[in-house]
Every structure is written in C-alpha cells, then in structure tokens.
Amino acid sequence: MSSGLWLPVAHPDFFAQVAPWFMALPHCKTLGLELVTAGRGKVTLKLPFKDALIGNPETRVLHGGVVTSLIDTASGISLYTLLDQPEAAATLDLRIDYLRPAKPDLPLYCTAECYRLTESIAFMRATAYQADPDKPVAHSVSTFARMASTKESA
C-alpha cells in the first residue's frame, strides 16, 4: 500500500503502515473486511456478504454481532487517520441503533468518523449502509480511550 493512496489522512506514511495491520487482524480477515477509503478523521470499510455471517437462516439477515464488529472496527480505524505514531486505543462505549436489517447477498459498508479528539478520549460516529448511505442499516456513537504518552488534540 502506497502512502500516496492516503493523502487526505493527517500522516499518510504512518497510516500506510497501520492500515494493513488493522486489515490483517484475525476478526477482520475472518469477516473479509476491506478498507475502501480513508480521509482525515474518516474511513469507509466494506463487509462482503458471506453465508457464514448470516444470523437468521430463514431470512438470511446478517448477524447483529457482525454489524457491531464492522462498526467498532471502522470507528477504531478512523482514529488512526489523525495520528502520527502508534498508540493503544480501546472502546469505552459503543451505542448502536439498528434501523433496518441488512439485505441478503449485498455488501455492507460502514463510514466512521472521529469527530473530536482529546488528550485521553476519541469521539466517533458511524453509519452502516448498503447501496445508499441515506438509507442506513445502523447508526452508532462511541468513545475510545487513548493510551499514549504523547497525544495530539484536534
């Protein structure tokens, strides 16, 4: 991955190193998550539909835990579009409003934004959708704890 692909992020060289690491995490690989876009404070991930991710065999709707994983991962990665060095971060609070079931056989996307960054907390919002971001499957708000000795504020 070339850092030129991530010019909108705060520190392209750093993000070019950390993005593949995220996508190689076991749960990301198992779900098949793909990084679609990254900008300053914002990312979009894609979750391709797979039968193994179905929660209800009769309706073929994705399992809610899969949607939660997509949202939580996208939210976490959005923080790293603003950083210039590694730091640990952990989800403190994640609230998801499920608005409609995801349609079978279609990919699910999540656009997440880190809209406020303090010395110790990152604030995120995210939308999961399929073909149209204006018809969301779910909305979320979350907070992440930042755990680094040197922190950047925005």
N, C-alpha and C positions, 0 to 999 in steps of 0.2 A: 504494500500500500504506500503510495507516494504522498508525502506531506502536501503536495500541490492540490490533492483532492479535497483537502480540508482547510482551504484558505480562510473561510469565514469563521473558523474557530479561533479562540483567543491565542493559542500557541500551537500552530499546525504540526511542528516537529514532535512535540510531546503527544498530541492526540494521535498522530500516525503510529506511535508506539503503543499507546494504551488501547486503542480501538480493537486491534486484532486480539489482544489479550482478553478483553471482555467477550468477544465473539467465540473464543476458544474455551470459555468456562463450560463445565460439563452440562449444566442445565440449558445453556444457550445452544450448545451443539445438539443435545437431545431434542429440543424444541425446533431446531432448524432456524433460529433467529438470524436475520440478515440486517446489517446496517445499510439503510437506504440513503439518508442524508444526514449531514451534521453541519451546524452553524453555531455561532456564538450563543451559548446557553440553550441550544435546542437540537434534538435529534429525532429522527424517524426510524423506527425498526419495523421489519416485516416478519410476520409469522405465517409461513406457508401452511395451508390446510393439510393435515395428515389424519388418516383414520385413527391412528393411535392416540390422538389428542381429543377424541370425542368423549363427552361426559355422559350423554344420553343416547344409547344406540338406536332408540326409536325415532328420535328427532334429528340425530346426527349433529347436535349442537356441541360446540367446543366446551370442554370442562372449564368451570369458573376459575380453577386454580391455574390453568394455562393462561387465561386472560390476566389474572393477577401477576403471574411471573413476567409476562410481556410488559405490563405497565411498570412494575417495580424495576425491571432491568433498564427500560428506556429512561425512566426517571433518574436512576443512578448514573447512567452514562452521560446524561445531559450536564451533570455537574462537571465532568471531566473536560467538557468543551471550554470551560472557563479557567482551568488550572494550568500551571506551567511546570508542575512537578507532582510526583506521586504522593498521595495521602490516602489513608483509610477513611471510609465513609460507611455508615450503617443506617438502615431505615429505622427511624424512630416511630413514625406514624404514617399509615397509608390508609386513606379512606377512598373507597371506590363506590360510585353509583353505577349500577348495571342498568342500562336504559332499554336494551333490547338484546335478544340472543343474536350471536353471530351466525350468519347464513352458512350452511354447509358448503364445502367444496370451493370456498373463496378464501384468499389470504386475509389476514387481519393485520392492520397497521396500527402503530402507536406513535404519536408525536408527543414528546415530553419536553418541557421547558423548565429550566432552573431560573425562576424569575426574581429571586432575591438570594443573596449570598452574604452571610455574616461571618464573623470570625469562627463561630462554632456550629452554625446551623445553615443548611441549604434548604430552600423552599421550592417545591416543584408543583407543577400541574401537568396533567396529561389527558389525552383523548385517544381512545381506541376506536377504530372505524374500519369499514371495509372499502367500498368503492367511493364513498362520499364523506369527507370529514364533517359535513354539516348534518349527517345522519349518524351520530356516534352510537357505538355499542356500549361504551362506558366512558365516564369522566372520573378523574381522580385528583386529589390533592395529597401531598405528602411532605414530610420533613425528614431530612437526613442529618445525622451527627457527623461533623467533620472532626477528624482526629489527626492533626499535623502540628508540628512545632511552628512552622511559618505559614501563615494563611493570608490569602488575598481577599479583600472585600470588594463588593460591587454595589 
